[in-house]
Each structure stands twice: as structure tokens, then as C-alpha cells.
Amino acid sequence: MEAYQISPFKVLRSNAGYYIGRTYFDVELEADLPWSRDSYGYYATKEEATKALQWWKDNDDPSA
């Protein structure tokens, strides 16, 4: 089994909306795929999710 390259937290999008999560790089597919959804919910806009991610970074507490 190959080691995954997991990204730092970033804003991602799904059909449900924007969220904060991480991706991993799949070597066979040569693509970034979702790894985790770390925000408690979804955001309606990318701007809202980006502000929340910045708050996490400023407070150094992604679990908040």
C-alpha cells in the first residue's frame, strides 16, 4: 500500500455546498480526491468557507 499525500485544510466543494476538509493524491488516478470533511457543516458560498478556514488558521484550532 502506498503512502498518501494528505493536503493541509482547504475549502472544498460538494453537491451539498462548500466545506473545510483535506484531500489526498491518488497515484493511480493522478488526481486529488476527498480525504476528510472537517467542518461541522456546509457553507452556502466559497467566501463563507474561506472566512471560516481563516478563522481556524488564526486560532490554530481546526476542531472548533
PDBQT receptor file of N, H, CA, C and O in Angstrom, charges set to zero:
ATOM      1  N   MET A   1       0.845  -1.185   0.000  1.00  0.00    +0.000 N 
ATOM      2  CA  MET A   1       0.000   0.000   0.000  1.00  0.00    +0.000 C 
ATOM      3  C   MET A   1       0.884   1.239   0.000  1.00  0.00    +0.000 C 
ATOM      4  O   MET A   1       1.837   1.338   0.772  1.00  0.00    +0.000 OA
ATOM      5  N   GLU A   2       0.561   2.161  -0.858  1.00  0.00    +0.000 N 
ATOM      6  H   GLU A   2      -0.214   2.080  -1.486  1.00  0.00    +0.000 HD
ATOM      7  CA  GLU A   2       1.365   3.369  -0.974  1.00  0.00    +0.000 C 
ATOM      8  C   GLU A   2       0.928   4.407   0.056  1.00  0.00    +0.000 C 
ATOM      9  O   GLU A   2      -0.232   4.449   0.465  1.00  0.00    +0.000 OA
ATOM     10  N   ALA A   3       1.868   5.232   0.460  1.00  0.00    +0.000 N 
ATOM     11  H   ALA A   3       2.810   5.198   0.128  1.00  0.00    +0.000 HD
ATOM     12  CA  ALA A   3       1.556   6.300   1.410  1.00  0.00    +0.000 C 
ATOM     13  C   ALA A   3       0.777   7.398   0.697  1.00  0.00    +0.000 C 
ATOM     14  O   ALA A   3       1.050   7.727  -0.457  1.00  0.00    +0.000 OA
ATOM     15  N   TYR A   4      -0.185   7.950   1.399  1.00  0.00    +0.000 N 
ATOM     16  H   TYR A   4      -0.407   7.682   2.337  1.00  0.00    +0.000 HD
ATOM     17  CA  TYR A   4      -0.967   9.049   0.851  1.00  0.00    +0.000 C 
ATOM     18  C   TYR A   4      -0.267  10.369   1.119  1.00  0.00    +0.000 C 
ATOM     19  O   TYR A   4       0.423  10.536   2.125  1.00  0.00    +0.000 OA
ATOM     20  N   GLN A   5      -0.458  11.288   0.212  1.00  0.00    +0.000 N 
ATOM     21  H   GLN A   5      -1.018  11.153  -0.605  1.00  0.00    +0.000 HD
ATOM     22  CA  GLN A   5      -0.006  12.658   0.412  1.00  0.00    +0.000 C 
ATOM     23  C   GLN A   5      -1.255  13.465   0.778  1.00  0.00    +0.000 C 
ATOM     24  O   GLN A   5      -2.044  13.833  -0.092  1.00  0.00    +0.000 OA
ATOM     25  N   ILE A   6      -1.420  13.731   2.060  1.00  0.00    +0.000 N 
ATOM     26  H   ILE A   6      -0.779  13.432   2.767  1.00  0.00    +0.000 HD
ATOM     27  CA  ILE A   6      -2.618  14.414   2.538  1.00  0.00    +0.000 C 
ATOM     28  C   ILE A   6      -2.371  15.918   2.565  1.00  0.00    +0.000 C 
ATOM     29  O   ILE A   6      -1.342  16.386   3.050  1.00  0.00    +0.000 OA
ATOM     30  N   SER A   7      -3.327  16.655   2.041  1.00  0.00    +0.000 N 
ATOM     31  H   SER A   7      -4.164  16.274   1.647  1.00  0.00    +0.000 HD
ATOM     32  CA  SER A   7      -3.205  18.109   1.951  1.00  0.00    +0.000 C 
ATOM     33  C   SER A   7      -3.459  18.763   3.303  1.00  0.00    +0.000 C 
ATOM     34  O   SER A   7      -4.013  18.144   4.211  1.00  0.00    +0.000 OA
ATOM     35  N   PRO A   8      -3.048  20.017   3.424  1.00  0.00    +0.000 N 
ATOM     36  CA  PRO A   8      -3.485  20.816   4.574  1.00  0.00    +0.000 C 
ATOM     37  C   PRO A   8      -4.991  21.100   4.425  1.00  0.00    +0.000 C 
ATOM     38  O   PRO A   8      -5.581  20.802   3.387  1.00  0.00    +0.000 OA
ATOM     39  N   PHE A   9      -5.599  21.671   5.459  1.00  0.00    +0.000 N 
ATOM     40  H   PHE A   9      -5.120  21.913   6.302  1.00  0.00    +0.000 HD
ATOM     41  CA  PHE A   9      -7.006  22.047   5.371  1.00  0.00    +0.000 C 
ATOM     42  C   PHE A   9      -7.190  23.050   4.240  1.00  0.00    +0.000 C 
ATOM     43  O   PHE A   9      -6.366  23.940   4.026  1.00  0.00    +0.000 OA
ATOM     44  N   LYS A  10      -8.300  22.876   3.520  1.00  0.00    +0.000 N 
ATOM     45  H   LYS A  10      -8.969  22.153   3.693  1.00  0.00    +0.000 HD
ATOM     46  CA  LYS A  10      -8.622  23.813   2.446  1.00  0.00    +0.000 C 
ATOM     47  C   LYS A  10     -10.118  23.786   2.191  1.00  0.00    +0.000 C 
ATOM     48  O   LYS A  10     -10.826  22.909   2.685  1.00  0.00    +0.000 OA
ATOM     49  N   VAL A  11     -10.594  24.749   1.418  1.00  0.00    +0.000 N 
ATOM     50  H   VAL A  11     -10.019  25.462   1.016  1.00  0.00    +0.000 HD
ATOM     51  CA  VAL A  11     -12.009  24.831   1.064  1.00  0.00    +0.000 C 
ATOM     52  C   VAL A  11     -12.265  23.873  -0.098  1.00  0.00    +0.000 C 
ATOM     53  O   VAL A  11     -11.574  23.898  -1.117  1.00  0.00    +0.000 OA
ATOM     54  N   LEU A  12     -13.272  23.033   0.087  1.00  0.00    +0.000 N 
ATOM     55  H   LEU A  12     -13.833  23.012   0.915  1.00  0.00    +0.000 HD
ATOM     56  CA  LEU A  12     -13.673  22.069  -0.938  1.00  0.00    +0.000 C 
ATOM     57  C   LEU A  12     -15.151  22.254  -1.240  1.00  0.00    +0.000 C 
ATOM     58  O   LEU A  12     -15.870  22.926  -0.501  1.00  0.00    +0.000 OA
ATOM     59  N   ARG A  13     -15.595  21.652  -2.329  1.00  0.00    +0.000 N 
ATOM     60  H   ARG A  13     -15.011  21.106  -2.930  1.00  0.00    +0.000 HD
ATOM     61  CA  ARG A  13     -16.999  21.796  -2.726  1.00  0.00    +0.000 C 
ATOM     62  C   ARG A  13     -17.604  20.435  -3.021  1.00  0.00    +0.000 C 
ATOM     63  O   ARG A  13     -16.966  19.567  -3.617  1.00  0.00    +0.000 OA
ATOM     64  N   SER A  14     -18.846  20.267  -2.593  1.00  0.00    +0.000 N 
ATOM     65  H   SER A  14     -19.364  20.972  -2.109  1.00  0.00    +0.000 HD
ATOM     66  CA  SER A  14     -19.615  19.078  -2.934  1.00  0.00    +0.000 C 
ATOM     67  C   SER A  14     -21.008  19.543  -3.374  1.00  0.00    +0.000 C 
ATOM     68  O   SER A  14     -21.286  20.741  -3.402  1.00  0.00    +0.000 OA
ATOM     69  N   ASN A  15     -21.860  18.608  -3.711  1.00  0.00    +0.000 N 
ATOM     70  H   ASN A  15     -21.633  17.634  -3.688  1.00  0.00    +0.000 HD
ATOM     71  CA  ASN A  15     -23.228  18.974  -4.090  1.00  0.00    +0.000 C 
ATOM     72  C   ASN A  15     -23.974  19.638  -2.939  1.00  0.00    +0.000 C 
ATOM     73  O   ASN A  15     -24.911  20.403  -3.167  1.00  0.00    +0.000 OA
ATOM     74  N   ALA A  16     -23.563  19.349  -1.698  1.00  0.00    +0.000 N 
ATOM     75  H   ALA A  16     -22.802  18.728  -1.513  1.00  0.00    +0.000 HD
ATOM     76  CA  ALA A  16     -24.228  19.925  -0.528  1.00  0.00    +0.000 C 
ATOM     77  C   ALA A  16     -23.763  21.348  -0.228  1.00  0.00    +0.000 C 
ATOM     78  O   ALA A  16     -24.435  22.067   0.511  1.00  0.00    +0.000 OA
ATOM     79  N   GLY A  17     -22.643  21.765  -0.778  1.00  0.00    +0.000 N 
ATOM     80  H   GLY A  17     -22.097  21.181  -1.379  1.00  0.00    +0.000 HD
ATOM     81  CA  GLY A  17     -22.114  23.102  -0.533  1.00  0.00    +0.000 C 
ATOM     82  C   GLY A  17     -20.615  23.071  -0.318  1.00  0.00    +0.000 C 
ATOM     83  O   GLY A  17     -19.952  22.081  -0.630  1.00  0.00    +0.000 OA
ATOM     84  N   TYR A  18     -20.089  24.149   0.214  1.00  0.00    +0.000 N 
ATOM     85  H   TYR A  18     -20.627  24.953   0.468  1.00  0.00    +0.000 HD
ATOM     86  CA  TYR A  18     -18.654  24.268   0.482  1.00  0.00    +0.000 C 
ATOM     87  C   TYR A  18     -18.359  23.779   1.891  1.00  0.00    +0.000 C 
ATOM     88  O   TYR A  18     -19.186  23.915   2.793  1.00  0.00    +0.000 OA
ATOM     89  N   TYR A  19     -17.189  23.214   2.071  1.00  0.00    +0.000 N 
ATOM     90  H   TYR A  19     -16.517  23.103   1.339  1.00  0.00    +0.000 HD
ATOM     91  CA  TYR A  19     -16.788  22.731   3.390  1.00  0.00    +0.000 C 
ATOM     92  C   TYR A  19     -15.279  22.808   3.530  1.00  0.00    +0.000 C 
ATOM     93  O   TYR A  19     -14.559  23.006   2.551  1.00  0.00    +0.000 OA
ATOM     94  N   ILE A  20     -14.813  22.651   4.755  1.00  0.00    +0.000 N 
ATOM     95  H   ILE A  20     -15.397  22.490   5.551  1.00  0.00    +0.000 HD
ATOM     96  CA  ILE A  20     -13.386  22.633   5.030  1.00  0.00    +0.000 C 
ATOM     97  C   ILE A  20     -12.976  21.184   5.206  1.00  0.00    +0.000 C 
ATOM     98  O   ILE A  20     -13.568  20.445   5.992  1.00  0.00    +0.000 OA
ATOM     99  N   GLY A  21     -11.971  20.796   4.473  1.00  0.00    +0.000 N 
ATOM    100  H   GLY A  21     -11.490  21.396   3.834  1.00  0.00    +0.000 HD
ATOM    101  CA  GLY A  21     -11.524  19.413   4.534  1.00  0.00    +0.000 C 
ATOM    102  C   GLY A  21     -10.128  19.259   3.976  1.00  0.00    +0.000 C 
ATOM    103  O   GLY A  21      -9.400  20.231   3.777  1.00  0.00    +0.000 OA
ATOM    104  N   ARG A  22      -9.776  18.016   3.731  1.00  0.00    +0.000 N 
ATOM    105  H   ARG A  22     -10.367  17.226   3.892  1.00  0.00    +0.000 HD
ATOM    106  CA  ARG A  22      -8.460  17.696   3.170  1.00  0.00    +0.000 C 
ATOM    107  C   ARG A  22      -8.633  16.713   2.022  1.00  0.00    +0.000 C 
ATOM    108  O   ARG A  22      -9.628  15.992   1.948  1.00  0.00    +0.000 OA
ATOM    109  N   THR A  23      -7.667  16.696   1.144  1.00  0.00    +0.000 N 
ATOM    110  H   THR A  23      -6.859  17.282   1.204  1.00  0.00    +0.000 HD
ATOM    111  CA  THR A  23      -7.653  15.763   0.028  1.00  0.00    +0.000 C 
ATOM    112  C   THR A  23      -6.392  14.919   0.101  1.00  0.00    +0.000 C 
ATOM    113  O   THR A  23      -5.464  15.227   0.850  1.00  0.00    +0.000 OA
ATOM    114  N   TYR A  24      -6.371  13.854  -0.684  1.00  0.00    +0.000 N 
ATOM    115  H   TYR A  24      -7.124  13.604  -1.292  1.00  0.00    +0.000 HD
ATOM    116  CA  TYR A  24      -5.152  13.068  -0.838  1.00  0.00    +0.000 C 
ATOM    117  C   TYR A  24      -4.911  12.851  -2.322  1.00  0.00    +0.000 C 
ATOM    118  O   TYR A  24      -5.845  12.875  -3.124  1.00  0.00    +0.000 OA
ATOM    119  N   PHE A  25      -3.666  12.643  -2.676  1.00  0.00    +0.000 N 
ATOM    120  H   PHE A  25      -2.907  12.624  -2.024  1.00  0.00    +0.000 HD
ATOM    121  CA  PHE A  25      -3.322  12.436  -4.073  1.00  0.00    +0.000 C 
ATOM    122  C   PHE A  25      -3.304  10.946  -4.357  1.00  0.00    +0.000 C 
ATOM    123  O   PHE A  25      -2.550  10.196  -3.736  1.00  0.00    +0.000 OA
ATOM    124  N   ASP A  26      -4.143  10.516  -5.303  1.00  0.00    +0.000 N 
ATOM    125  H   ASP A  26      -4.756  11.125  -5.807  1.00  0.00    +0.000 HD
ATOM    126  CA  ASP A  26      -4.197   9.121  -5.724  1.00  0.00    +0.000 C 
ATOM    127  C   ASP A  26      -3.242   8.954  -6.898  1.00  0.00    +0.000 C 
ATOM    128  O   ASP A  26      -3.440   9.541  -7.962  1.00  0.00    +0.000 OA
ATOM    129  N   VAL A  27      -2.208   8.150  -6.696  1.00  0.00    +0.000 N 
ATOM    130  H   VAL A  27      -2.047   7.672  -5.832  1.00  0.00    +0.000 HD
ATOM    131  CA  VAL A  27      -1.162   7.986  -7.709  1.00  0.00    +0.000 C 
ATOM    132  C   VAL A  27      -1.706   7.321  -8.968  1.00  0.00    +0.000 C 
ATOM    133  O   VAL A  27      -1.361   7.729 -10.077  1.00  0.00    +0.000 OA
ATOM    134  N   GLU A  28      -2.546   6.312  -8.814  1.00  0.00    +0.000 N 
ATOM    135  H   GLU A  28      -2.826   5.981  -7.913  1.00  0.00    +0.000 HD
ATOM    136  CA  GLU A  28      -3.088   5.613  -9.982  1.00  0.00    +0.000 C 
ATOM    137  C   GLU A  28      -3.984   6.513 -10.825  1.00  0.00    +0.000 C 
ATOM    138  O   GLU A  28      -3.916   6.486 -12.054  1.00  0.00    +0.000 OA
ATOM    139  N   LEU A  29      -4.809   7.296 -10.177  1.00  0.00    +0.000 N 
ATOM    140  H   LEU A  29      -4.864   7.318  -9.179  1.00  0.00    +0.000 HD
ATOM    141  CA  LEU A  29      -5.714   8.202 -10.898  1.00  0.00    +0.000 C 
ATOM    142  C   LEU A  29      -5.051   9.526 -11.254  1.00  0.00    +0.000 C 
ATOM    143  O   LEU A  29      -5.547  10.283 -12.088  1.00  0.00    +0.000 OA
ATOM    144  N   GLU A  30      -3.925   9.789 -10.606  1.00  0.00    +0.000 N 
ATOM    145  H   GLU A  30      -3.522   9.174  -9.928  1.00  0.00    +0.000 HD
ATOM    146  CA  GLU A  30      -3.230  11.063 -10.776  1.00  0.00    +0.000 C 
ATOM    147  C   GLU A  30      -4.170  12.232 -10.519  1.00  0.00    +0.000 C 
ATOM    148  O   GLU A  30      -4.276  13.160 -11.321  1.00  0.00    +0.000 OA
ATOM    149  N   ALA A  31      -4.854  12.160  -9.370  1.00  0.00    +0.000 N 
ATOM    150  H   ALA A  31      -4.768  11.406  -8.719  1.00  0.00    +0.000 HD
ATOM    151  CA  ALA A  31      -5.842  13.185  -9.037  1.00  0.00    +0.000 C 
ATOM    152  C   ALA A  31      -5.949  13.340  -7.528  1.00  0.00    +0.000 C 
ATOM    153  O   ALA A  31      -5.692  12.406  -6.768  1.00  0.00    +0.000 OA
ATOM    154  N   ASP A  32      -6.340  14.554  -7.108  1.00  0.00    +0.000 N 
ATOM    155  H   ASP A  32      -6.549  15.313  -7.726  1.00  0.00    +0.000 HD
ATOM    156  CA  ASP A  32      -6.662  14.792  -5.704  1.00  0.00    +0.000 C 
ATOM    157  C   ASP A  32      -8.083  14.322  -5.463  1.00  0.00    +0.000 C 
ATOM    158  O   ASP A  32      -8.991  14.654  -6.226  1.00  0.00    +0.000 OA
ATOM    159  N   LEU A  33      -8.278  13.548  -4.398  1.00  0.00    +0.000 N 
ATOM    160  H   LEU A  33      -7.540  13.279  -3.779  1.00  0.00    +0.000 HD
ATOM    161  CA  LEU A  33      -9.594  13.038  -4.029  1.00  0.00    +0.000 C 
ATOM    162  C   LEU A  33      -9.903  13.451  -2.593  1.00  0.00    +0.000 C 
ATOM    163  O   LEU A  33      -8.984  13.674  -1.805  1.00  0.00    +0.000 OA
ATOM    164  N   PRO A  34     -11.187  13.555  -2.243  1.00  0.00    +0.000 N 
ATOM    165  CA  PRO A  34     -11.536  13.933  -0.872  1.00  0.00    +0.000 C 
ATOM    166  C   PRO A  34     -10.980  12.937   0.140  1.00  0.00    +0.000 C 
ATOM    167  O   PRO A  34     -11.026  11.727  -0.079  1.00  0.00    +0.000 OA
ATOM    168  N   TRP A  35     -10.459  13.453   1.241  1.00  0.00    +0.000 N 
ATOM    169  H   TRP A  35     -10.422  14.436   1.419  1.00  0.00    +0.000 HD
ATOM    170  CA  TRP A  35      -9.947  12.632   2.330  1.00  0.00    +0.000 C 
ATOM    171  C   TRP A  35     -10.819  12.793   3.573  1.00  0.00    +0.000 C 
ATOM    172  O   TRP A  35     -11.176  11.808   4.220  1.00  0.00    +0.000 OA
ATOM    173  N   SER A  36     -11.161  14.051   3.907  1.00  0.00    +0.000 N 
ATOM    174  H   SER A  36     -10.871  14.851   3.381  1.00  0.00    +0.000 HD
ATOM    175  CA  SER A  36     -11.962  14.275   5.102  1.00  0.00    +0.000 C 
ATOM    176  C   SER A  36     -12.799  15.535   4.960  1.00  0.00    +0.000 C 
ATOM    177  O   SER A  36     -12.466  16.447   4.203  1.00  0.00    +0.000 OA
ATOM    178  N   ARG A  37     -13.906  15.560   5.714  1.00  0.00    +0.000 N 
ATOM    179  H   ARG A  37     -14.177  14.819   6.328  1.00  0.00    +0.000 HD
ATOM    180  CA  ARG A  37     -14.696  16.780   5.861  1.00  0.00    +0.000 C 
ATOM    181  C   ARG A  37     -14.578  17.146   7.328  1.00  0.00    +0.000 C 
ATOM    182  O   ARG A  37     -15.104  16.446   8.193  1.00  0.00    +0.000 OA
ATOM    183  N   ASP A  38     -13.892  18.238   7.608  1.00  0.00    +0.000 N 
ATOM    184  H   ASP A  38     -13.465  18.807   6.905  1.00  0.00    +0.000 HD
ATOM    185  CA  ASP A  38     -13.565  18.604   8.977  1.00  0.00    +0.000 C 
ATOM    186  C   ASP A  38     -14.453  19.704   9.541  1.00  0.00    +0.000 C 
ATOM    187  O   ASP A  38     -14.511  19.877  10.759  1.00  0.00    +0.000 OA
ATOM    188  N   SER A  39     -15.140  20.447   8.691  1.00  0.00    +0.000 N 
ATOM    189  H   SER A  39     -15.093  20.307   7.702  1.00  0.00    +0.000 HD
ATOM    190  CA  SER A  39     -16.085  21.437   9.217  1.00  0.00    +0.000 C 
ATOM    191  C   SER A  39     -17.342  20.693   9.668  1.00  0.00    +0.000 C 
ATOM    192  O   SER A  39     -17.642  19.603   9.181  1.00  0.00    +0.000 OA
ATOM    193  N   TYR A  40     -18.065  21.296  10.598  1.00  0.00    +0.000 N 
ATOM    194  H   TYR A  40     -17.822  22.182  10.994  1.00  0.00    +0.000 HD
ATOM    195  CA  TYR A  40     -19.251  20.642  11.146  1.00  0.00    +0.000 C 
ATOM    196  C   TYR A  40     -20.438  20.696  10.200  1.00  0.00    +0.000 C 
ATOM    197  O   TYR A  40     -21.400  19.944  10.356  1.00  0.00    +0.000 OA
ATOM    198  N   GLY A  41     -20.370  21.563   9.245  1.00  0.00    +0.000 N 
ATOM    199  H   GLY A  41     -19.588  22.174   9.118  1.00  0.00    +0.000 HD
ATOM    200  CA  GLY A  41     -21.474  21.687   8.307  1.00  0.00    +0.000 C 
ATOM    201  C   GLY A  41     -20.967  22.200   6.980  1.00  0.00    +0.000 C 
ATOM    202  O   GLY A  41     -19.768  22.191   6.700  1.00  0.00    +0.000 OA
ATOM    203  N   TYR A  42     -21.894  22.640   6.181  1.00  0.00    +0.000 N 
ATOM    204  H   TYR A  42     -22.868  22.647   6.409  1.00  0.00    +0.000 HD
ATOM    205  CA  TYR A  42     -21.561  23.171   4.864  1.00  0.00    +0.000 C 
ATOM    206  C   TYR A  42     -21.821  24.669   4.840  1.00  0.00    +0.000 C 
ATOM    207  O   TYR A  42     -22.623  25.184   5.619  1.00  0.00    +0.000 OA
ATOM    208  N   TYR A  43     -21.145  25.353   3.949  1.00  0.00    +0.000 N 
ATOM    209  H   TYR A  43     -20.494  24.935   3.316  1.00  0.00    +0.000 HD
ATOM    210  CA  TYR A  43     -21.297  26.788   3.767  1.00  0.00    +0.000 C 
ATOM    211  C   TYR A  43     -21.949  27.035   2.414  1.00  0.00    +0.000 C 
ATOM    212  O   TYR A  43     -21.700  26.313   1.449  1.00  0.00    +0.000 OA
ATOM    213  N   ALA A  44     -22.783  28.059   2.359  1.00  0.00    +0.000 N 
ATOM    214  H   ALA A  44     -22.985  28.646   3.143  1.00  0.00    +0.000 HD
ATOM    215  CA  ALA A  44     -23.507  28.369   1.126  1.00  0.00    +0.000 C 
ATOM    216  C   ALA A  44     -22.585  28.917   0.039  1.00  0.00    +0.000 C 
ATOM    217  O   ALA A  44     -22.813  28.694  -1.150  1.00  0.00    +0.000 OA
ATOM    218  N   THR A  45     -21.536  29.641   0.458  1.00  0.00    +0.000 N 
ATOM    219  H   THR A  45     -21.351  29.822   1.424  1.00  0.00    +0.000 HD
ATOM    220  CA  THR A  45     -20.644  30.249  -0.525  1.00  0.00    +0.000 C 
ATOM    221  C   THR A  45     -19.192  29.908  -0.220  1.00  0.00    +0.000 C 
ATOM    222  O   THR A  45     -18.836  29.552   0.904  1.00  0.00    +0.000 OA
ATOM    223  N   LYS A  46     -18.379  30.025  -1.240  1.00  0.00    +0.000 N 
ATOM    224  H   LYS A  46     -18.668  30.314  -2.153  1.00  0.00    +0.000 HD
ATOM    225  CA  LYS A  46     -16.945  29.805  -1.070  1.00  0.00    +0.000 C 
ATOM    226  C   LYS A  46     -16.360  30.858  -0.129  1.00  0.00    +0.000 C 
ATOM    227  O   LYS A  46     -15.457  30.560   0.653  1.00  0.00    +0.000 OA
ATOM    228  N   GLU A  47     -16.865  32.072  -0.202  1.00  0.00    +0.000 N 
ATOM    229  H   GLU A  47     -17.598  32.314  -0.837  1.00  0.00    +0.000 HD
ATOM    230  CA  GLU A  47     -16.368  33.154   0.643  1.00  0.00    +0.000 C 
ATOM    231  C   GLU A  47     -16.600  32.840   2.130  1.00  0.00    +0.000 C 
ATOM    232  O   GLU A  47     -15.715  33.065   2.956  1.00  0.00    +0.000 OA
ATOM    233  N   GLU A  48     -17.786  32.323   2.471  1.00  0.00    +0.000 N 
ATOM    234  H   GLU A  48     -18.505  32.140   1.800  1.00  0.00    +0.000 HD
ATOM    235  CA  GLU A  48     -18.068  31.958   3.861  1.00  0.00    +0.000 C 
ATOM    236  C   GLU A  48     -17.115  30.869   4.347  1.00  0.00    +0.000 C 
ATOM    237  O   GLU A  48     -16.598  30.940   5.461  1.00  0.00    +0.000 OA
ATOM    238  N   ALA A  49     -16.888  29.871   3.513  1.00  0.00    +0.000 N 
ATOM    239  H   ALA A  49     -17.308  29.813   2.607  1.00  0.00    +0.000 HD
ATOM    240  CA  ALA A  49     -15.987  28.776   3.880  1.00  0.00    +0.000 C 
ATOM    241  C   ALA A  49     -14.557  29.281   4.018  1.00  0.00    +0.000 C 
ATOM    242  O   ALA A  49     -13.832  28.842   4.910  1.00  0.00    +0.000 OA
ATOM    243  N   THR A  50     -14.146  30.190   3.155  1.00  0.00    +0.000 N 
ATOM    244  H   THR A  50     -14.735  30.547   2.430  1.00  0.00    +0.000 HD
ATOM    245  CA  THR A  50     -12.798  30.751   3.217  1.00  0.00    +0.000 C 
ATOM    246  C   THR A  50     -12.607  31.549   4.508  1.00  0.00    +0.000 C 
ATOM    247  O   THR A  50     -11.553  31.467   5.139  1.00  0.00    +0.000 OA
ATOM    248  N   LYS A  51     -13.621  32.320   4.901  1.00  0.00    +0.000 N 
ATOM    249  H   LYS A  51     -14.477  32.387   4.389  1.00  0.00    +0.000 HD
ATOM    250  CA  LYS A  51     -13.548  33.060   6.165  1.00  0.00    +0.000 C 
ATOM    251  C   LYS A  51     -13.443  32.105   7.350  1.00  0.00    +0.000 C 
ATOM    252  O   LYS A  51     -12.672  32.353   8.277  1.00  0.00    +0.000 OA
ATOM    253  N   ALA A  52     -14.200  31.030   7.328  1.00  0.00    +0.000 N 
ATOM    254  H   ALA A  52     -14.826  30.828   6.574  1.00  0.00    +0.000 HD
ATOM    255  CA  ALA A  52     -14.145  30.049   8.418  1.00  0.00    +0.000 C 
ATOM    256  C   ALA A  52     -12.776  29.385   8.472  1.00  0.00    +0.000 C 
ATOM    257  O   ALA A  52     -12.235  29.175   9.557  1.00  0.00    +0.000 OA
ATOM    258  N   LEU A  53     -12.215  29.055   7.328  1.00  0.00    +0.000 N 
ATOM    259  H   LEU A  53     -12.655  29.225   6.447  1.00  0.00    +0.000 HD
ATOM    260  CA  LEU A  53     -10.890  28.448   7.282  1.00  0.00    +0.000 C 
ATOM    261  C   LEU A  53      -9.843  29.418   7.832  1.00  0.00    +0.000 C 
ATOM    262  O   LEU A  53      -8.943  29.007   8.564  1.00  0.00    +0.000 OA
ATOM    263  N   GLN A  54      -9.953  30.679   7.489  1.00  0.00    +0.000 N 
ATOM    264  H   GLN A  54     -10.684  31.013   6.894  1.00  0.00    +0.000 HD
ATOM    265  CA  GLN A  54      -9.020  31.676   8.009  1.00  0.00    +0.000 C 
ATOM    266  C   GLN A  54      -9.137  31.783   9.521  1.00  0.00    +0.000 C 
ATOM    267  O   GLN A  54      -8.133  31.937  10.216  1.00  0.00    +0.000 OA
ATOM    268  N   TRP A  55     -10.373  31.700  10.035  1.00  0.00    +0.000 N 
ATOM    269  H   TRP A  55     -11.188  31.575   9.470  1.00  0.00    +0.000 HD
ATOM    270  CA  TRP A  55     -10.568  31.737  11.486  1.00  0.00    +0.000 C 
ATOM    271  C   TRP A  55      -9.860  30.550  12.129  1.00  0.00    +0.000 C 
ATOM    272  O   TRP A  55      -9.201  30.705  13.158  1.00  0.00    +0.000 OA
ATOM    273  N   TRP A  56      -9.990  29.368  11.534  1.00  0.00    +0.000 N 
ATOM    274  H   TRP A  56     -10.525  29.242  10.698  1.00  0.00    +0.000 HD
ATOM    275  CA  TRP A  56      -9.301  28.176  12.057  1.00  0.00    +0.000 C 
ATOM    276  C   TRP A  56      -7.799  28.418  12.108  1.00  0.00    +0.000 C 
ATOM    277  O   TRP A  56      -7.143  28.124  13.107  1.00  0.00    +0.000 OA
ATOM    278  N   LYS A  57      -7.263  28.961  11.014  1.00  0.00    +0.000 N 
ATOM    279  H   LYS A  57      -7.796  29.200  10.203  1.00  0.00    +0.000 HD
ATOM    280  CA  LYS A  57      -5.821  29.204  10.957  1.00  0.00    +0.000 C 
ATOM    281  C   LYS A  57      -5.390  30.233  11.998  1.00  0.00    +0.000 C 
ATOM    282  O   LYS A  57      -4.361  30.066  12.652  1.00  0.00    +0.000 OA
ATOM    283  N   ASP A  58      -6.180  31.297  12.150  1.00  0.00    +0.000 N 
ATOM    284  H   ASP A  58      -7.016  31.433  11.618  1.00  0.00    +0.000 HD
ATOM    285  CA  ASP A  58      -5.847  32.353  13.106  1.00  0.00    +0.000 C 
ATOM    286  C   ASP A  58      -5.891  31.851  14.546  1.00  0.00    +0.000 C 
ATOM    287  O   ASP A  58      -5.112  32.295  15.389  1.00  0.00    +0.000 OA
ATOM    288  N   ASN A  59      -6.803  30.928  14.821  1.00  0.00    +0.000 N 
ATOM    289  H   ASN A  59      -7.436  30.567  14.136  1.00  0.00    +0.000 HD
ATOM    290  CA  ASN A  59      -6.976  30.419  16.179  1.00  0.00    +0.000 C 
ATOM    291  C   ASN A  59      -6.285  29.094  16.409  1.00  0.00    +0.000 C 
ATOM    292  O   ASN A  59      -6.298  28.567  17.521  1.00  0.00    +0.000 OA
ATOM    293  N   ASP A  60      -5.684  28.553  15.371  1.00  0.00    +0.000 N 
ATOM    294  H   ASP A  60      -5.673  28.980  14.467  1.00  0.00    +0.000 HD
ATOM    295  CA  ASP A  60      -4.921  27.302  15.457  1.00  0.00    +0.000 C 
ATOM    296  C   ASP A  60      -5.721  26.188  16.123  1.00  0.00    +0.000 C 
ATOM    297  O   ASP A  60      -5.183  25.416  16.917  1.00  0.00    +0.000 OA
ATOM    298  N   ASP A  61      -7.009  26.109  15.795  1.00  0.00    +0.000 N 
ATOM    299  H   ASP A  61      -7.446  26.736  15.150  1.00  0.00    +0.000 HD
ATOM    300  CA  ASP A  61      -7.866  25.091  16.389  1.00  0.00    +0.000 C 
ATOM    301  C   ASP A  61      -8.880  24.589  15.362  1.00  0.00    +0.000 C 
ATOM    302  O   ASP A  61     -10.031  25.024  15.387  1.00  0.00    +0.000 OA
ATOM    303  N   PRO A  62      -8.496  23.704  14.477  1.00  0.00    +0.000 N 
ATOM    304  CA  PRO A  62      -9.410  23.224  13.449  1.00  0.00    +0.000 C 
ATOM    305  C   PRO A  62     -10.598  22.449  13.990  1.00  0.00    +0.000 C 
ATOM    306  O   PRO A  62     -11.541  22.194  13.241  1.00  0.00    +0.000 OA
ATOM    307  N   SER A  63     -10.591  22.069  15.238  1.00  0.00    +0.000 N 
ATOM    308  H   SER A  63      -9.825  22.276  15.846  1.00  0.00    +0.000 HD
ATOM    309  CA  SER A  63     -11.717  21.330  15.765  1.00  0.00    +0.000 C 
ATOM    310  C   SER A  63     -12.840  22.246  16.247  1.00  0.00    +0.000 C 
ATOM    311  O   SER A  63     -13.908  21.771  16.631  1.00  0.00    +0.000 OA
ATOM    312  N   ALA A  64     -12.604  23.544  16.228  1.00  0.00    +0.000 N 
ATOM    313  H   ALA A  64     -11.736  23.930  15.917  1.00  0.00    +0.000 HD
ATOM    314  CA  ALA A  64     -13.603  24.490  16.746  1.00  0.00    +0.000 C 
ATOM    315  C   ALA A  64     -14.754  24.668  15.770  1.00  0.00    +0.000 C 
ATOM    316  O   ALA A  64     -15.684  25.427  16.043  1.00  0.00    +0.000 OA
TER     317      ALA A  64
